[in-house]
Amino acid sequence: VPPPAAPAAAAASTLVTPNNNTTSVAAGSASSSTPNSGGVIVIGQRQFTFCSWTTTKIIPVPQALYLSYTVLPPDPTNGMPRYLLGDEFGNLHLLTVLLTPTTSSSAPTGKVVLGLSLETLGSCNLSRDLCYLGQGLVYVASHLGDSQLIQIHDEPIPVEGAASSASGRGEGNAHDSRSSSINESIDTDMDMLADTTYIQVLEEYTNLGPILDFDLIPTAPPNSAGVAGMVEGGPRKPPATPQIQQSQVVTCSGSSKMGSLRLIRNGIGMNEYANVEIPGISNMWSLRQAYADLNDTYLVQSFVGETRVLGVTTTTGNEDGDEGMAGADEEEEDEEPFGSLEEVVLPGLESNATTLYVGNLANDRVLQITETEIRLIGPLAEGGVLLNSWSNGLITVAAANEAGQVAFAQHGGNVLYFQVEKDRIEKLADQEMEREVSCLDLNPFHKHTSASSMDIDEEDVATPKKSPPLPSQWLAVGLWDDFTVRLLDLKSGNYLEEVQKIHLSSQLEGDDEDDEAQGPARRNRNNMMARSLCLITLDFSSASTQTHNANSGASNPGVDMLFVGLGDGSLISFAVVEQDGKVSVRSKKEACLGTLRIDLVPLSTRGGGSCVLATGDRPTVIYLAGIGGGAASNANFNPKLCYSSVNLSASD
């Protein structure tokens, strides 16, 4: 039986046919027909009305705008039609059409409508549309907040938290005197919803819109190392090299109960799988069982006067099962194994001293540098026997690489250079610096071929191999009380000869006369010492291929970079260029990454890319995003760096 025309009073309604075809009339209410009855349901703000040729049923409801609906399967026990409704407060309601069998000739379908029943299930985000997926799953599409995937339970479950957000429905609503009885029932329902709900949110899908307002703010205040603006001795001059500050966008997203402040940052996401508080750690390194291994096996922790080692134990999670669980094991074949850390003892490793460096060498050797000696350890798979050692005085700072090059500093600024050859530690040179040494770095530059990263064989990417170690041609040295970094030559015959003195100060030459006028604040900033160094070749393998070769016609193998981490959270970078046997640095850039000291760690990807992790109060990954000015030999060579914050989040 076709439904009658909608009355004028129900102008704000939506008509839904038995085939779930919707005709929008206006916002604010909805109307739907019930099967086997030949009628429509008019959804109003204060009442729901069922209308047919012979029957009219009305049920008063809490005052609200009902914004969305979806058809649910009929009740499995009695076949009564059901609908899911969402209102303007984020509450979900179950509307049931109550039917009863009859033999009356006026009801040829065999059932008549006794009335309507409305039950509040719980609260979710404001819904623009609802879609029933089956098995009690409903997708809640929202324009004013995050969309959700929810599960509707047959029995109520406890609400997480002190109170349900559904209580927001009762705030700010005005009811007239004829609704007093309805208010009492509403309060009863709200009391029940405050403790239990039928709705469980399974997943949320982020939606930043609508963005009503936003602002761009830096993650660190300008001139964080000193006082901005006026300082003792007069106004501070702007630095010759402007600082690059990381920024984040703060948005006013959503509306109504879904309004929120969102922080948007350009960063790299990392999932935190475990968090163990171990006080007193001064440094950590990872070790592989063998040099050719792709995965690390040990985590070495250095303490004051002590060194501990944690070993990675890999399990599959099914080792404790019996043969009767074979069927279940087959279903879980795709599950990845997980690992645990257990404290182990490596015989050749000195555990009663503070470790300054430990790392793998070629031929499966391991090198350890403590405060008093250098130790060369044999293959760990064969017991890790001590092969050779060297000691002569107290060591303050140490660095080494996988090629067997070793450099360390002693009191008085004396720098010594060693080479591991044929299971022996050979001293090659020493050099006394002007001041005490604050940091060293021996990481080698990698000379890549001109082939594009797109030309890499797919088989090589699928089965990566550990490449042979490359020796470093330079040693970077940072000094205390000296705002400079020195590059020392490591080529044969010129060991530890200074080839470049790099000034970290933003002060230009000729500004010495202005020092007194600027006061001590500026000199303190310029005297902030280097605390960490990193020599690395940045290439385009870790960046988007769209920026590769954007400014040059030929493929560029990469850029040799020197990164300097300061004690005030600043990061200074240089491009290292060698022309006609002479070394020079160009394209100085300075970025503020926080207020704490920065430690630099070179990283590499499975695809052969390289980047640098800068630790501190705002961990950041730096990689190459492009090159300005053409090839490295060009005088205007200018690498474009991208600074991506590391965003830690707890893993599910």
C-alpha positions as CSV (number, residue, x, y, z in Angstrom):
1,V,0.0,0.0,0.0
2,P,1.6,3.3,-1.0
3,P,2.2,5.7,2.0
4,P,0.1,8.8,2.2
5,A,1.5,12.2,1.4
6,A,3.5,13.8,4.1
7,P,1.6,16.6,6.0
8,A,2.7,20.2,6.1
9,A,3.7,19.9,9.7
10,A,6.3,17.3,8.8
11,A,8.0,19.4,6.1
12,A,11.4,18.8,7.8
13,S,11.6,15.1,7.1
14,T,13.2,12.4,5.1
15,L,11.0,9.7,3.5
16,V,12.4,6.2,3.3
17,T,10.7,3.5,1.2
18,P,10.7,-0.2,2.1
19,N,13.6,-0.6,-0.4
20,N,15.6,1.9,1.7
21,N,15.4,4.6,-1.0
22,T,15.6,8.0,0.6
23,T,14.0,11.3,-0.5
24,S,15.3,14.2,1.5
25,V,12.7,16.8,2.4
26,A,14.6,18.9,4.9
27,A,17.1,18.6,7.7
28,G,16.0,17.9,11.2
29,S,13.9,14.7,11.0
30,A,13.5,11.5,9.0
31,S,10.7,9.3,7.9
32,S,10.8,5.7,7.0
33,S,8.3,3.0,6.1
34,T,7.9,-0.3,8.0
35,P,7.7,-3.6,6.2
36,N,4.4,-5.5,6.2
37,S,2.5,-2.5,7.4
38,G,2.2,0.1,4.5
39,G,3.1,3.2,6.5
40,V,5.8,5.8,7.2
41,I,7.6,6.9,10.3
42,V,8.1,10.6,10.8
43,I,11.1,11.5,12.9
44,G,10.7,14.8,14.7
45,Q,12.6,16.7,17.3
46,R,10.2,15.8,20.1
47,Q,8.2,12.9,18.9
48,F,8.2,10.0,16.4
49,T,5.0,9.3,14.6
50,F,3.9,6.2,12.7
51,C,1.3,6.8,10.0
52,S,-0.7,4.4,7.9
53,W,-4.1,4.3,6.2
54,T,-5.7,2.9,9.4
55,T,-3.2,3.5,12.3
56,T,-1.4,6.4,13.9
57,K,1.1,5.8,16.7
58,I,3.0,8.5,18.5
59,I,6.0,8.2,21.0
60,P,7.5,11.2,22.8
61,V,11.3,11.4,22.6
62,P,14.0,13.6,24.1
63,Q,14.3,16.9,22.2
64,A,17.1,16.5,19.6
65,L,17.9,16.8,15.9
66,Y,18.3,13.3,14.5
67,L,21.0,13.6,11.8
68,S,21.5,10.1,10.5
69,Y,20.0,6.6,10.3
70,T,20.5,3.1,8.9
71,V,18.3,0.1,8.6
72,L,19.2,-2.9,10.9
73,P,18.2,-6.5,10.4
74,P,14.8,-7.4,11.9
75,D,14.8,-8.7,15.5
76,P,15.7,-12.4,15.2
77,T,13.2,-13.4,17.9
78,N,10.0,-11.7,16.6
79,G,11.0,-10.2,13.3
80,M,10.2,-6.6,14.3
81,P,11.8,-3.9,12.1
82,R,14.6,-2.0,13.7
83,Y,16.4,1.3,12.8
84,L,19.6,2.9,14.2
85,L,19.4,6.7,14.6
86,G,22.1,9.2,15.5
87,D,21.3,12.6,17.1
88,E,23.1,15.9,17.3
89,F,24.7,15.0,20.7
90,G,26.4,11.9,19.4
91,N,24.0,9.4,20.9
92,L,22.9,6.3,19.0
93,H,19.3,5.1,19.5
94,L,17.6,1.8,18.5
95,L,14.1,2.4,17.1
96,T,11.9,-0.7,17.0
97,V,8.5,-1.0,15.4
98,L,6.3,-3.1,17.7
99,L,4.1,-5.6,15.7
100,T,1.6,-8.2,16.8
101,P,0.0,-11.0,14.7
102,T,-3.7,-10.6,13.8
103,T,-6.3,-12.3,11.7
104,S,-8.2,-9.1,11.0
105,S,-9.3,-8.6,7.5
106,S,-8.1,-5.0,7.7
107,A,-4.6,-6.2,8.1
108,P,-3.9,-8.5,5.1
109,T,-0.3,-8.8,6.0
110,G,-1.1,-10.6,9.2
111,K,0.5,-8.0,11.5
112,V,-0.5,-4.6,12.9
113,V,1.6,-1.9,14.5
114,L,1.2,-1.6,18.2
115,G,3.6,1.3,18.7
116,L,7.2,2.4,18.6
117,S,10.1,1.7,21.1
118,L,13.2,3.9,21.4
119,E,16.3,2.7,23.3
120,T,19.5,4.6,23.8
121,L,22.5,2.4,23.1
122,G,25.3,4.7,24.0
123,S,27.4,7.6,22.7
124,C,29.9,8.0,19.8
125,N,31.1,10.8,17.6
126,L,28.6,13.0,15.8
127,S,27.5,11.1,12.7
128,R,26.8,12.5,9.3
129,D,25.8,9.0,8.1
130,L,25.6,5.4,9.4
131,C,26.3,2.2,7.6
132,Y,25.5,-1.2,9.0
133,L,28.2,-3.7,8.0
134,G,26.8,-6.9,9.6
135,Q,27.7,-8.9,12.7
136,G,26.8,-5.8,14.8
137,L,29.4,-3.6,13.1
138,V,28.5,-0.1,12.2
139,Y,30.6,2.6,10.4
140,V,30.0,6.0,11.8
141,A,30.8,8.7,9.2
142,S,31.4,12.1,10.7
143,H,32.0,15.5,9.2
144,L,32.7,17.2,12.5
145,G,35.2,14.8,14.0
146,D,36.9,11.4,13.6
147,S,34.9,8.7,11.9
148,Q,34.6,5.4,13.9
149,L,34.0,1.7,13.5
150,I,31.9,0.6,16.4
151,Q,30.5,-2.8,17.6
152,I,27.0,-3.0,19.0
153,H,26.8,-5.6,21.8
154,D,23.7,-7.6,22.8
155,E,24.4,-7.0,26.5
156,P,25.6,-3.7,28.1
157,I,29.3,-3.4,28.9
158,P,31.1,-1.1,31.4
159,V,32.0,2.3,30.2
160,E,35.7,3.2,30.2
161,G,36.3,6.3,32.3
162,A,34.5,8.0,35.0
163,A,31.5,9.1,33.0
164,S,30.0,8.6,29.5
165,S,30.1,11.4,27.1
166,A,26.5,10.7,26.4
167,S,25.6,13.0,29.4
168,G,26.2,15.9,27.0
169,R,22.8,15.3,25.6
170,G,21.0,16.7,28.6
171,E,23.1,19.9,28.8
172,G,21.5,23.0,27.4
173,N,18.2,21.4,26.4
174,A,14.9,23.2,27.2
175,H,11.8,21.1,27.7
176,D,8.3,22.4,28.3
177,S,6.0,21.4,31.0
178,R,4.3,18.7,29.0
179,S,7.7,16.9,28.8
180,S,8.3,16.4,32.6
181,S,7.6,12.7,32.5
182,I,9.9,12.3,29.5
183,N,12.7,14.1,31.5
184,E,12.4,11.6,34.3
185,S,12.8,8.7,31.9
186,I,15.7,10.5,30.3
187,D,17.5,11.0,33.6
188,T,17.0,7.3,34.3
189,D,18.5,6.3,30.9
190,M,21.4,8.8,31.5
191,D,22.2,7.3,34.9
192,M,22.3,3.8,33.3
193,L,24.5,5.1,30.4
194,A,26.9,6.7,32.8
195,D,27.9,3.2,33.9
196,T,27.2,0.9,30.9
197,T,26.9,1.1,27.2
198,Y,26.1,-1.2,24.3
199,I,28.7,0.5,22.0
200,Q,32.4,-0.3,21.8
201,V,34.7,1.8,19.6
202,L,36.9,-0.6,17.6
203,E,38.8,1.9,15.4
204,E,38.9,5.7,14.7
205,Y,39.8,7.4,11.4
206,T,41.4,10.8,11.8
207,N,39.6,13.8,10.4
208,L,41.1,17.2,10.8
209,G,38.1,19.0,9.3
210,P,36.4,21.3,9.7
211,I,39.4,23.5,10.6
212,L,38.0,26.7,12.1
213,D,41.3,28.3,12.9
214,F,45.0,27.4,12.9
215,D,48.4,28.9,13.8
216,L,52.0,28.0,13.0
217,I,54.2,27.9,16.1
218,P,57.9,26.9,16.5
219,T,58.8,23.9,18.5
220,A,61.5,26.0,20.2
221,P,61.5,29.7,21.0
222,P,63.8,31.9,18.9
223,N,67.3,32.4,20.4
224,S,66.6,29.6,22.8
225,A,70.3,29.7,23.8
226,G,70.0,33.2,25.1
227,V,67.6,36.0,25.8
228,A,65.7,37.2,22.7
229,G,65.7,40.9,21.9
230,M,67.6,43.1,24.4
231,V,70.6,41.7,26.2
232,E,73.3,43.1,28.4
233,G,75.4,45.5,26.5
234,G,72.7,46.5,23.9
235,P,70.5,44.8,21.3
236,R,71.8,41.6,19.8
237,K,72.7,41.6,16.1
238,P,70.9,39.1,14.0
239,P,73.2,36.1,13.2
240,A,74.9,36.0,9.9
241,T,73.4,32.5,9.3
242,P,69.7,32.4,10.1
243,Q,68.6,29.5,12.3
244,I,66.1,27.0,10.8
245,Q,63.5,26.3,13.4
246,Q,61.1,23.4,13.3
247,S,57.5,24.4,13.4
248,Q,54.2,22.7,14.0
249,V,50.6,23.6,13.1
250,V,48.0,23.9,15.8
251,T,44.4,23.6,14.4
252,C,41.0,24.2,16.0
253,S,39.4,21.1,14.4
254,G,35.8,19.8,14.7
255,S,32.7,21.3,16.1
256,S,30.2,20.8,18.9
257,K,31.3,18.0,21.3
258,M,33.9,17.0,18.7
259,G,35.9,20.3,18.9
260,S,39.6,19.7,19.7
261,L,43.1,21.1,19.3
262,R,45.3,19.1,17.0
263,L,49.1,19.3,16.6
264,I,50.3,18.6,13.1
265,R,54.0,18.0,12.6
266,N,56.1,16.8,9.7
267,G,57.8,13.8,11.2
268,I,58.7,10.1,11.1
269,G,56.5,7.8,13.2
270,M,58.0,5.1,15.4
271,N,56.1,2.6,17.4
272,E,57.2,2.0,21.0
273,Y,57.0,-1.8,21.7
274,A,58.7,-1.8,25.1
275,N,59.8,0.8,27.7
276,V,62.1,-0.3,30.5
277,E,63.5,2.3,32.9
278,I,67.2,1.6,33.6
279,P,68.8,4.6,35.3
280,G,72.5,5.5,34.9
281,I,73.0,4.6,31.2
282,S,75.6,6.9,29.6
283,N,75.7,5.3,26.1
284,M,74.4,2.4,24.1
285,W,75.6,0.4,21.0
286,S,74.2,-2.5,19.0
287,L,76.3,-5.5,18.0
288,R,75.8,-8.2,15.4
289,Q,76.8,-11.8,16.0
290,A,78.8,-11.7,12.8
291,Y,79.7,-8.8,10.5
292,A,77.6,-10.1,7.6
293,D,74.4,-10.3,9.7
294,L,71.7,-7.9,8.8
295,N,70.0,-7.9,12.3
296,D,71.6,-6.9,15.6
297,T,72.0,-9.5,18.3
298,Y,73.3,-7.6,21.3
299,L,72.6,-4.3,23.0
300,V,75.7,-3.0,24.9
301,Q,75.0,-0.5,27.7
302,S,77.6,1.7,29.3
303,F,77.4,2.8,32.9
304,V,79.8,4.6,35.2
305,G,82.5,2.0,35.9
306,E,80.4,-0.9,34.4
307,T,79.3,-2.3,31.0
308,R,76.3,-4.6,30.6
309,V,75.1,-6.6,27.5
310,L,71.5,-7.6,26.6
311,G,71.0,-10.4,24.1
312,V,68.0,-10.6,21.7
313,T,66.2,-13.9,22.1
314,T,63.7,-14.6,19.2
315,T,60.6,-16.7,19.8
316,T,57.5,-17.5,17.8
317,G,54.9,-17.5,20.6
318,N,54.0,-21.1,19.9
319,E,56.9,-22.9,21.5
320,D,54.9,-23.9,24.6
321,G,52.1,-25.4,22.6
322,D,51.5,-29.1,22.3
323,E,50.8,-31.3,19.2
324,G,47.1,-30.9,19.8
325,M,47.4,-27.3,18.8
326,A,48.7,-28.1,15.4
327,G,45.6,-26.8,13.7
328,A,45.9,-23.5,15.5
329,D,49.6,-23.3,14.7
330,E,48.8,-23.6,11.0
331,E,46.5,-20.6,11.2
332,E,49.2,-18.5,12.9
333,E,52.0,-19.3,10.4
334,D,51.9,-15.7,9.2
335,E,52.5,-14.2,12.6
336,E,55.9,-12.6,12.9
337,P,58.3,-13.8,15.6
338,F,58.9,-11.5,18.5
339,G,62.1,-11.0,20.6
340,S,63.0,-10.4,24.2
341,L,66.1,-9.0,25.8
342,E,68.0,-11.1,28.4
343,E,71.3,-10.1,30.1
344,V,74.2,-12.1,28.7
345,V,77.9,-12.2,29.3
346,L,80.4,-11.8,26.4
347,P,83.7,-13.3,27.6
348,G,86.1,-11.0,25.7
349,L,84.2,-7.8,26.6
350,E,85.4,-5.8,29.6
351,S,82.4,-5.5,31.9
352,N,84.1,-3.7,34.9
353,A,84.8,-0.5,33.0
354,T,83.0,2.3,31.3
355,T,82.8,1.7,27.5
356,L,83.5,4.6,25.2
357,Y,82.9,2.7,22.0
358,V,82.1,-0.8,20.8
359,G,81.3,-2.0,17.3
360,N,81.7,-4.7,14.7
361,L,84.8,-5.0,12.4
362,A,85.4,-7.0,9.3
363,N,86.3,-10.7,9.7
364,D,83.7,-10.9,12.5
365,R,86.0,-9.1,15.0
366,V,84.6,-6.8,17.7
367,L,86.4,-3.6,19.0
368,Q,85.9,-2.2,22.5
369,I,87.3,1.0,23.8
370,T,87.2,1.7,27.5
371,E,88.6,4.5,29.6
372,T,91.9,2.8,29.9
373,E,92.5,0.5,26.9
374,I,91.6,-0.7,23.4
375,R,90.4,-4.3,23.1
376,L,90.2,-6.5,20.0
377,I,87.9,-9.4,20.4
378,G,87.5,-12.5,18.2
379,P,84.3,-13.8,16.6
380,L,81.5,-13.9,19.1
381,A,80.2,-17.1,17.6
382,E,83.5,-18.7,18.7
383,G,83.4,-17.5,22.2
384,G,84.7,-13.9,21.8
385,V,88.3,-14.4,22.9
386,L,90.5,-11.4,23.5
387,L,93.0,-11.2,20.6
388,N,94.9,-8.0,21.3
389,S,94.8,-4.9,23.5
390,W,96.6,-1.5,23.9
391,S,96.7,0.8,26.9
392,N,98.7,3.8,27.9
393,G,97.0,6.4,30.0
394,L,93.4,7.6,30.4
395,I,91.2,7.9,27.4
396,T,88.6,10.7,27.4
397,V,86.9,10.5,23.9
398,A,87.0,7.7,21.4
399,A,85.7,6.9,17.9
400,A,86.2,4.1,15.4
401,N,84.6,2.5,12.3
402,E,84.1,-0.9,10.8
403,A,87.2,-0.6,8.6
404,G,89.4,-0.9,11.8
405,Q,90.3,2.8,12.1
406,V,90.6,4.0,15.7
407,A,91.0,7.5,17.1
408,F,90.9,8.6,20.7
409,A,91.9,11.6,22.8
410,Q,93.8,11.8,26.1
411,H,94.1,14.5,28.7
412,G,95.9,17.5,27.3
413,G,94.3,17.4,23.9
414,N,96.5,14.6,22.6
415,V,94.8,12.7,19.7
416,L,96.1,9.2,18.7
417,Y,95.3,7.3,15.5
418,F,95.4,3.5,15.3
419,Q,94.6,0.9,12.6
420,V,93.6,-2.7,13.3
421,E,95.4,-5.1,10.9
422,K,96.0,-8.8,11.1
423,D,94.4,-9.1,14.6
424,R,96.8,-6.4,16.0
425,I,96.3,-2.8,17.0
426,E,98.9,-0.7,15.4
427,K,99.6,2.9,16.3
428,L,100.1,5.1,13.2
429,A,100.3,8.8,14.5
430,D,99.5,11.2,17.2
431,Q,98.8,14.9,17.3
432,E,98.5,17.4,20.1
433,M,95.6,19.8,19.8
434,E,95.4,23.3,21.2
435,R,92.7,22.4,23.7
436,E,91.0,19.5,25.2
437,V,89.0,17.3,22.8
438,S,85.2,17.3,23.2
439,C,84.2,14.9,20.4
440,L,85.6,12.8,17.5
441,D,84.1,11.1,14.4
442,L,85.5,8.7,11.9
443,N,82.5,7.8,9.8
444,P,83.6,7.4,6.2
445,F,82.1,9.2,3.2
446,H,80.5,6.7,0.7
447,K,81.2,7.2,-3.0
448,H,78.2,5.9,-4.8
449,T,77.9,5.2,-8.5
450,S,76.0,7.5,-10.7
451,A,73.2,5.0,-11.2
452,S,69.8,6.2,-10.1
453,S,68.1,4.5,-7.1
454,M,65.4,3.4,-9.6
455,D,68.0,1.2,-11.4
456,I,68.7,-1.0,-8.4
457,D,68.1,-4.7,-9.1
458,E,64.9,-5.8,-7.4
459,E,66.7,-9.0,-6.3
460,D,69.3,-7.0,-4.5
461,V,66.6,-5.0,-2.6
462,A,64.8,-8.2,-1.6
463,T,68.0,-9.8,-0.4
464,P,70.2,-7.0,1.0
465,K,73.9,-7.8,1.7
466,K,76.3,-6.2,4.0
467,S,78.8,-4.2,1.9
468,P,82.6,-4.3,2.7
469,P,83.6,-1.4,5.1
470,L,85.2,1.7,3.6
471,P,88.0,3.6,5.3
472,S,87.6,7.2,6.3
473,Q,89.8,9.8,4.8
474,W,89.3,12.4,7.5
475,L,89.0,12.6,11.2
476,A,86.6,15.3,12.6
477,V,87.7,16.8,15.9
478,G,85.7,19.1,18.2
479,L,87.5,21.1,21.0
480,W,86.4,22.5,24.3
481,D,86.5,26.3,24.7
482,D,86.9,26.6,21.0
483,F,84.0,27.2,18.6
484,T,85.7,25.4,15.8
485,V,85.8,21.9,14.3
486,R,89.1,20.6,12.8
487,L,89.4,18.1,9.9
488,L,92.5,16.0,10.1
489,D,93.9,14.0,7.1
490,L,94.0,10.2,7.4
491,K,95.6,9.5,4.0
492,S,98.8,7.5,4.0
493,G,101.8,9.7,4.8
494,N,99.7,12.6,6.1
495,Y,98.2,11.2,9.3
496,L,96.5,13.7,11.5
497,E,97.6,16.7,9.4
498,E,95.0,19.6,9.8
499,V,93.4,20.3,6.4
500,Q,90.5,22.5,7.4
501,K,89.6,24.6,10.4
502,I,85.8,25.2,10.4
503,H,84.4,28.1,12.4
504,L,81.0,27.4,13.9
505,S,80.4,30.9,15.1
506,S,77.9,33.0,13.2
507,Q,80.1,36.0,13.8
508,L,81.8,37.3,10.6
509,E,85.4,38.2,10.3
510,G,86.0,41.8,11.4
511,D,83.4,41.6,14.1
512,D,86.0,41.3,16.9
513,E,85.8,45.0,17.6
514,D,82.1,44.7,18.3
515,D,82.5,42.0,20.9
516,E,82.9,44.4,23.8
517,A,79.8,46.3,22.7
518,Q,77.7,43.2,22.4
519,G,78.4,42.1,25.9
520,P,79.1,38.6,27.3
521,A,75.8,37.1,26.2
522,R,76.8,37.0,22.6
523,R,80.2,35.6,23.3
524,N,78.6,32.9,25.5
525,R,76.5,31.9,22.5
526,N,79.5,31.8,20.2
527,N,81.5,29.8,22.6
528,M,79.0,27.0,22.8
529,M,81.1,23.9,22.1
530,A,80.6,21.0,19.7
531,R,79.3,17.9,21.6
532,S,78.8,15.5,18.7
533,L,80.1,15.2,15.1
534,C,78.9,13.1,12.2
535,L,80.6,12.7,8.8
536,I,78.2,11.2,6.3
537,T,77.3,11.0,2.6
538,L,73.6,11.9,2.2
539,D,72.0,10.5,-1.0
540,F,68.6,10.5,-2.5
541,S,67.8,6.9,-1.7
542,S,66.1,8.0,1.5
543,A,64.2,10.9,-0.1
544,S,61.4,11.0,-2.6
545,T,62.4,10.1,-6.2
546,Q,60.4,13.2,-7.4
547,T,63.1,15.5,-6.0
548,H,66.0,13.4,-7.3
549,N,67.9,15.3,-9.9
550,A,65.4,18.1,-9.9
551,N,68.1,20.7,-10.6
552,S,70.7,18.9,-12.6
553,G,70.6,16.9,-15.8
554,A,72.8,14.1,-14.6
555,S,72.3,11.7,-11.7
556,N,73.9,13.0,-8.5
557,P,75.6,10.4,-6.3
558,G,75.1,12.3,-3.0
559,V,76.5,15.0,-0.8
560,D,79.3,14.7,1.7
561,M,78.1,16.4,4.9
562,L,79.5,17.4,8.3
563,F,76.9,17.7,11.1
564,V,77.8,19.4,14.3
565,G,75.6,19.0,17.4
566,L,76.0,21.7,20.0
567,G,75.3,21.6,23.7
568,D,72.4,24.1,23.5
569,G,70.3,22.0,21.1
570,S,71.5,23.7,17.9
571,L,72.5,21.7,14.8
572,I,75.0,23.1,12.3
573,S,75.6,21.4,8.9
574,F,78.2,21.9,6.2
575,A,78.7,20.5,2.7
576,V,82.2,19.1,2.5
577,V,83.8,19.5,-1.0
578,E,87.2,18.3,-2.2
579,Q,88.6,20.1,-5.3
580,D,92.1,19.8,-6.6
581,G,93.2,18.0,-3.5
582,K,91.9,20.7,-1.2
583,V,89.1,20.4,1.3
584,S,86.5,23.1,1.9
585,V,83.1,23.5,3.5
586,R,80.1,25.3,2.1
587,S,76.4,25.9,2.6
588,K,76.4,26.4,6.3
589,K,73.0,25.8,7.8
590,E,71.9,26.1,11.4
591,A,68.7,24.6,12.9
592,C,67.3,24.7,16.4
593,L,66.2,21.2,17.5
594,G,65.5,21.9,21.2
595,T,67.5,23.1,24.2
596,L,69.4,19.9,25.3
597,R,72.7,18.7,23.9
598,I,72.5,16.8,20.6
599,D,74.1,13.4,19.8
600,L,74.3,12.4,16.2
601,V,73.9,8.8,14.9
602,P,74.3,7.9,11.2
603,L,71.6,5.6,9.9
604,S,71.1,3.6,6.7
605,T,68.1,2.0,5.1
606,R,67.7,-1.4,3.4
607,G,67.5,0.4,0.0
608,G,70.9,2.0,0.5
609,G,69.8,5.4,1.7
610,S,71.5,7.3,4.4
611,C,70.3,9.8,7.0
612,V,71.2,11.2,10.4
613,L,69.3,10.8,13.7
614,A,69.8,13.8,16.0
615,T,68.9,12.9,19.6
616,G,67.9,15.3,22.3
617,D,64.6,16.6,23.8
618,R,63.2,16.7,20.2
619,P,64.7,13.7,18.2
620,T,64.9,14.5,14.5
621,V,65.9,12.6,11.4
622,I,67.8,14.7,8.8
623,Y,67.9,13.6,5.1
624,L,68.7,15.0,1.7
625,A,65.6,16.5,-0.1
626,G,67.4,18.1,-3.1
627,I,70.3,20.0,-4.4
628,G,70.4,23.6,-5.4
629,G,73.0,25.1,-7.8
630,G,73.8,21.9,-9.7
631,A,76.6,19.4,-9.2
632,A,79.0,19.2,-6.2
633,S,81.7,20.9,-8.2
634,N,79.6,24.0,-8.7
635,A,80.6,27.0,-6.5
636,N,76.9,27.5,-5.7
637,F,76.5,23.9,-4.5
638,N,73.7,24.0,-1.9
639,P,72.1,20.8,-0.5
640,K,68.5,21.1,0.7
641,L,68.0,19.2,3.9
642,C,64.7,18.0,5.4
643,Y,64.3,17.8,9.2
644,S,61.6,15.3,10.2
645,S,60.7,15.0,13.9
646,V,60.5,11.5,15.4
647,N,57.0,10.9,16.8
648,L,57.0,8.1,19.3
649,S,53.6,6.3,19.9
650,A,52.7,3.3,21.9
651,S,52.3,0.2,19.8
652,D,49.0,-1.7,19.9
